[in-house]
């Protein structure tokens, strides 16, 4: 498999950064909407904390 060209590598990194910010943005908006409140204790216990 050949390595990606420099331009393709930049596009992949940019795409991943946009995806990350989109997921964080949706989570941030969901945190402030009453219908999407999460029980953080339950999530922490599922992760072993």
KAWO-V703047 format. One record per pair of residues at least 12 apart in sequence whose ideal C-beta (glycine too) atoms are under 10 Angstrom apart, sorted by sequence separation. I is the first residue (numbers start at 1). J is the second residue. D is the distance in Angstrom with one decimal. If there is no record, write none. Layout:
I&J&D + I&J&D
//
This chain:
none
//
